[in-house]
Amino acid sequence: MYWFRFYRIFKYFFSGFLFFVVLFKFETSFSSNFNFIMNQGKIKFFNETKGYGFVKDSDTEKEYFVHVSGLIDKVKDEDEVTFELAEGRKGLNAVNVRLA
């Protein structure tokens, strides 16, 4: 009789756990597909020694910080690039920066 109680408790717990995992996986996969918008801009400044610089967006004229870890291609000052924006520690950062 005790094994039946254990089975019922385990069954309800496990089914709820699976539902939570499936729901969480669906939610994160759905939202991650639509997070990024490709922007176009120009490298305003990039210091290879220090590994950071700034990208100026062509549409909004705003400048965004870019770290060497966010580069896909090697860039230099005044290069035309495309990039995505992602939230960093101090605001929006340019990531996946590629030559246009």
Z-matrix of the N, CA and C atoms (Angstrom, degrees):
N
C 1 1.443
C 2 1.532 1 111.42
N 3 1.311 2 117.01 1 -38.12
C 4 1.457 3 119.98 2 -179.83
C 5 1.526 4 111.55 3 -65.89
N 6 1.305 5 116.91 4 -34.80
C 7 1.463 6 119.00 5 -179.62
C 8 1.518 7 110.60 6 -64.86
N 9 1.354 8 117.49 7 -32.14
C 10 1.457 9 120.84 8 179.40
C 11 1.531 10 110.52 9 -67.12
N 12 1.319 11 117.74 10 -40.59
C 13 1.472 12 121.54 11 176.62
C 14 1.522 13 110.27 12 -63.42
N 15 1.316 14 115.49 13 -44.63
C 16 1.462 15 119.85 14 177.78
C 17 1.530 16 110.59 15 -60.07
N 18 1.317 17 117.34 16 -42.75
C 19 1.465 18 122.39 17 179.70
C 20 1.527 19 110.38 18 -61.49
N 21 1.348 20 117.86 19 -45.38
C 22 1.463 21 120.74 20 -179.50
C 23 1.525 22 110.80 21 -63.33
N 24 1.321 23 117.06 22 -45.05
C 25 1.468 24 120.50 23 179.44
C 26 1.525 25 110.08 24 -62.81
N 27 1.316 26 117.20 25 -46.03
C 28 1.461 27 121.53 26 179.51
C 29 1.522 28 110.81 27 -62.07
N 30 1.340 29 117.44 28 -42.42
C 31 1.465 30 121.79 29 -178.52
C 32 1.530 31 110.61 30 -61.31
N 33 1.330 32 117.65 31 -47.16
C 34 1.460 33 120.65 32 -178.86
C 35 1.532 34 111.43 33 -68.01
N 36 1.288 35 116.81 34 -41.16
C 37 1.459 36 119.99 35 177.98
C 38 1.519 37 111.16 36 -63.23
N 39 1.317 38 116.26 37 -47.70
C 40 1.457 39 120.65 38 -175.80
C 41 1.526 40 111.42 39 -66.65
N 42 1.333 41 118.18 40 -41.10
C 43 1.466 42 120.29 41 179.62
C 44 1.530 43 110.29 42 -65.82
N 45 1.330 44 117.68 43 -39.32
C 46 1.463 45 120.58 44 176.96
C 47 1.514 46 111.98 45 -66.23
N 48 1.311 47 116.35 46 -38.64
C 49 1.454 48 121.53 47 178.38
C 50 1.525 49 110.64 48 -63.89
N 51 1.341 50 116.88 49 -44.73
C 52 1.467 51 120.09 50 178.41
C 53 1.520 52 111.01 51 -63.00
N 54 1.319 53 117.62 52 -41.03
C 55 1.456 54 120.95 53 178.03
C 56 1.524 55 110.48 54 -59.78
N 57 1.317 56 117.93 55 -44.56
C 58 1.457 57 122.59 56 178.97
C 59 1.523 58 110.83 57 -61.65
N 60 1.324 59 117.63 58 -45.03
C 61 1.464 60 121.52 59 -178.77
C 62 1.521 61 110.58 60 -63.68
N 63 1.324 62 117.15 61 -45.12
C 64 1.469 63 120.68 62 179.87
C 65 1.513 64 110.24 63 -64.35
N 66 1.322 65 118.01 64 -44.60
C 67 1.455 66 121.73 65 179.42
C 68 1.527 67 110.99 66 -61.78
N 69 1.314 68 118.07 67 -46.00
C 70 1.457 69 122.45 68 179.82
C 71 1.527 70 110.68 69 -62.77
N 72 1.324 71 117.96 70 -43.29
C 73 1.467 72 121.61 71 -179.77
C 74 1.523 73 109.97 72 -63.43
N 75 1.331 74 117.81 73 -43.69
C 76 1.457 75 121.08 74 179.81
C 77 1.524 76 110.76 75 -63.34
N 78 1.333 77 116.54 76 -43.96
C 79 1.457 78 120.87 77 -177.88
C 80 1.528 79 111.26 78 -63.51
N 81 1.323 80 118.27 79 -44.23
C 82 1.464 81 119.96 80 -178.44
C 83 1.523 82 111.34 81 -71.91
N 84 1.322 83 118.53 82 -36.61
C 85 1.465 84 119.33 83 179.70
C 86 1.519 85 110.43 84 -70.65
N 87 1.339 86 117.52 85 -35.57
C 88 1.454 87 120.30 86 179.79
C 89 1.523 88 110.90 87 -68.44
N 90 1.325 89 117.42 88 -45.51
C 91 1.459 90 120.11 89 -176.51
C 92 1.527 91 111.84 90 -72.21
N 93 1.321 92 118.38 91 -30.61
C 94 1.455 93 119.62 92 -177.54
C 95 1.521 94 111.99 93 -72.84
N 96 1.338 95 118.11 94 -18.96
C 97 1.460 96 120.39 95 178.90
C 98 1.524 97 112.43 96 -74.43
N 99 1.318 98 118.13 97 -20.53
C 100 1.455 99 120.75 98 -173.09
C 101 1.512 100 113.90 99 -119.92
N 102 1.321 101 118.55 100 15.42
C 103 1.455 102 121.07 101 -176.47
C 104 1.522 103 113.90 102 -75.86
N 105 1.308 104 118.55 103 -33.74
C 106 1.446 105 120.69 104 -167.66
C 107 1.520 106 112.58 105 -108.89
N 108 1.315 107 115.41 106 140.10
C 109 1.454 108 123.11 107 174.22
C 110 1.518 109 106.49 108 -121.08
N 111 1.325 110 116.51 109 131.27
C 112 1.463 111 120.16 110 179.32
C 113 1.530 112 109.73 111 -73.08
N 114 1.298 113 115.46 112 129.86
C 115 1.459 114 122.63 113 177.52
C 116 1.514 115 108.93 114 -113.91
N 117 1.320 116 116.08 115 157.16
C 118 1.463 117 121.01 116 175.37
C 119 1.513 118 108.72 117 -117.31
N 120 1.303 119 114.67 118 144.83
C 121 1.452 120 118.71 119 -179.61
C 122 1.506 121 111.78 120 -168.58
N 123 1.337 122 114.14 121 -163.88
C 124 1.458 123 121.59 122 -176.57
C 125 1.525 124 108.42 123 -135.32
N 126 1.323 125 116.38 124 141.11
C 127 1.463 126 120.56 125 175.92
C 128 1.523 127 107.51 126 -70.24
N 129 1.319 128 116.74 127 116.36
C 130 1.460 129 120.51 128 179.11
C 131 1.521 130 109.90 129 -80.93
N 132 1.343 131 115.30 130 -40.96
C 133 1.452 132 120.95 131 -176.75
C 134 1.511 133 107.19 132 -157.54
N 135 1.333 134 117.79 133 136.91
C 136 1.458 135 121.22 134 172.25
C 137 1.520 136 109.38 135 -147.83
N 138 1.335 137 115.61 136 123.77
C 139 1.457 138 122.17 137 179.71
C 140 1.524 139 107.98 138 -103.97
N 141 1.337 140 116.48 139 108.93
C 142 1.465 141 120.58 140 -177.68
C 143 1.525 142 112.02 141 -66.12
N 144 1.331 143 116.82 142 -34.07
C 145 1.473 144 119.26 143 -178.23
C 146 1.529 145 111.45 144 -66.75
N 147 1.311 146 116.47 145 -43.17
C 148 1.461 147 120.10 146 -179.66
C 149 1.521 148 112.40 147 -86.18
N 150 1.330 149 118.12 148 -21.09
C 151 1.463 150 121.43 149 174.98
C 152 1.514 151 116.10 150 83.28
N 153 1.329 152 117.25 151 25.90
C 154 1.464 153 118.96 152 177.44
C 155 1.517 154 110.30 153 -148.25
N 156 1.319 155 115.30 154 167.25
C 157 1.455 156 120.95 155 178.11
C 158 1.516 157 110.17 156 -172.17
N 159 1.346 158 115.21 157 -161.51
C 160 1.451 159 120.67 158 -178.32
C 161 1.522 160 110.27 159 -137.72
N 162 1.331 161 114.60 160 142.64
C 163 1.460 162 122.47 161 177.23
C 164 1.515 163 107.23 162 -113.20
N 165 1.330 164 116.85 163 135.74
C 166 1.461 165 121.14 164 177.39
C 167 1.521 166 108.35 165 -104.88
N 168 1.330 167 116.57 166 121.26
C 169 1.459 168 123.05 167 -179.43
C 170 1.527 169 109.83 168 -69.57
N 171 1.322 170 116.78 169 132.80
C 172 1.470 171 121.01 170 -178.42
C 173 1.527 172 112.31 171 -68.93
N 174 1.324 173 117.90 172 -35.00
C 175 1.466 174 121.03 173 -176.46
C 176 1.523 175 112.64 174 -79.19
N 177 1.318 176 117.21 175 -48.12
C 178 1.467 177 120.84 176 -172.78
C 179 1.521 178 114.06 177 -99.32
N 180 1.328 179 116.89 178 -11.64
C 181 1.466 180 122.19 179 -177.10
C 182 1.533 181 112.75 180 65.36
N 183 1.335 182 117.70 181 11.91
C 184 1.465 183 120.77 182 176.50
C 185 1.518 184 109.52 183 -81.24
N 186 1.336 185 115.07 184 153.92
C 187 1.461 186 120.62 185 177.99
C 188 1.519 187 109.32 186 -108.76
N 189 1.342 188 115.13 187 139.36
C 190 1.458 189 121.13 188 -179.44
C 191 1.517 190 109.60 189 -126.34
N 192 1.310 191 114.63 190 141.50
C 193 1.460 192 122.10 191 177.45
C 194 1.518 193 109.27 192 -68.78
N 195 1.332 194 116.83 193 140.12
C 196 1.462 195 121.20 194 174.17
C 197 1.522 196 108.50 195 -133.05
N 198 1.334 197 115.93 196 132.34
C 199 1.460 198 122.16 197 177.39
C 200 1.518 199 108.31 198 -103.81
N 201 1.317 200 116.46 199 155.37
C 202 1.460 201 120.73 200 -178.53
C 203 1.531 202 111.36 201 -57.83
N 204 1.325 203 118.15 202 -27.82
C 205 1.470 204 120.66 203 178.44
C 206 1.525 205 112.11 204 -70.63
N 207 1.333 206 117.86 205 -16.14
C 208 1.461 207 122.00 206 178.51
C 209 1.510 208 113.77 207 -93.07
N 210 1.338 209 117.47 208 4.13
C 211 1.471 210 121.26 209 -178.68
C 212 1.518 211 110.96 210 -91.88
N 213 1.324 212 115.66 211 138.20
C 214 1.466 213 121.68 212 171.19
C 215 1.527 214 108.87 213 -96.89
N 216 1.331 215 116.02 214 -44.63
C 217 1.472 216 122.14 215 178.36
C 218 1.528 217 109.48 216 -110.87
N 219 1.317 218 116.03 217 158.86
C 220 1.464 219 120.64 218 175.50
C 221 1.526 220 108.13 219 -74.17
N 222 1.329 221 116.60 220 131.17
C 223 1.470 222 121.04 221 -176.42
C 224 1.521 223 110.45 222 -124.14
N 225 1.327 224 114.60 223 161.78
C 226 1.464 225 121.68 224 173.76
C 227 1.522 226 107.41 225 -141.48
N 228 1.311 227 117.52 226 173.80
C 229 1.470 228 122.37 227 -177.62
C 230 1.524 229 110.80 228 -56.02
N 231 1.345 230 114.86 229 142.17
C 232 1.462 231 124.82 230 176.78
C 233 1.532 232 114.73 231 70.25
N 234 1.331 233 119.97 232 10.43
C 235 1.467 234 122.18 233 175.07
C 236 1.521 235 109.71 234 -73.94
N 237 1.351 236 116.26 235 140.13
C 238 1.460 237 121.69 236 173.04
C 239 1.524 238 107.50 237 -81.07
N 240 1.344 239 116.88 238 129.27
C 241 1.461 240 121.38 239 -175.25
C 242 1.529 241 110.96 240 -135.92
N 243 1.327 242 115.15 241 161.95
C 244 1.457 243 122.44 242 165.93
C 245 1.522 244 106.53 243 -115.11
N 246 1.315 245 116.10 244 148.45
C 247 1.464 246 119.49 245 -176.40
C 248 1.512 247 110.14 246 -156.09
N 249 1.321 248 114.79 247 164.87
C 250 1.453 249 122.88 248 174.72
C 251 1.518 250 108.13 249 -114.73
N 252 1.305 251 116.89 250 159.02
C 253 1.461 252 121.26 251 178.63
C 254 1.520 253 109.71 252 -109.08
N 255 1.320 254 115.42 253 137.68
C 256 1.461 255 121.55 254 176.88
C 257 1.518 256 108.28 255 -139.11
N 258 1.317 257 115.16 256 149.39
C 259 1.464 258 120.34 257 -179.40
C 260 1.517 259 110.10 258 -71.69
N 261 1.328 260 116.09 259 126.97
C 262 1.460 261 122.03 260 177.19
C 263 1.516 262 110.14 261 -110.11
N 264 1.321 263 116.32 262 -169.23
C 265 1.469 264 119.39 263 -178.77
C 266 1.520 265 112.52 264 -67.69
N 267 1.345 266 117.10 265 -33.50
C 268 1.474 267 119.85 266 -176.28
C 269 1.524 268 112.60 267 -116.55
N 270 1.321 269 118.12 268 18.35
C 271 1.458 270 120.66 269 179.79
C 272 1.523 271 110.75 270 135.71
N 273 1.326 272 115.31 271 -161.17
C 274 1.456 273 120.04 272 -178.45
C 275 1.524 274 111.11 273 -76.03
N 276 1.334 275 115.74 274 137.48
C 277 1.464 276 122.83 275 176.72
C 278 1.520 277 109.40 276 -120.62
N 279 1.316 278 116.13 277 148.62
C 280 1.460 279 121.01 278 173.80
C 281 1.530 280 107.40 279 -82.57
N 282 1.337 281 116.47 280 129.77
C 283 1.466 282 122.44 281 178.45
C 284 1.521 283 108.74 282 -131.58
N 285 1.308 284 115.93 283 165.21
C 286 1.471 285 122.25 284 -177.45
C 287 1.526 286 111.42 285 49.58
N 288 1.325 287 114.67 286 49.06
C 289 1.459 288 121.54 287 -177.52
C 290 1.530 289 108.28 288 -79.30
N 291 1.336 290 114.90 289 123.76
C 292 1.474 291 121.94 290 -179.09
C 293 1.523 292 109.60 291 -128.74
N 294 1.315 293 115.36 292 153.26
C 295 1.465 294 119.37 293 173.95
C 296 1.517 295 108.96 294 -68.11
N 297 1.335 296 116.23 295 139.19
C 298 1.471 297 120.98 296 -179.25
C 299 1.516 298 111.33 297 -80.29
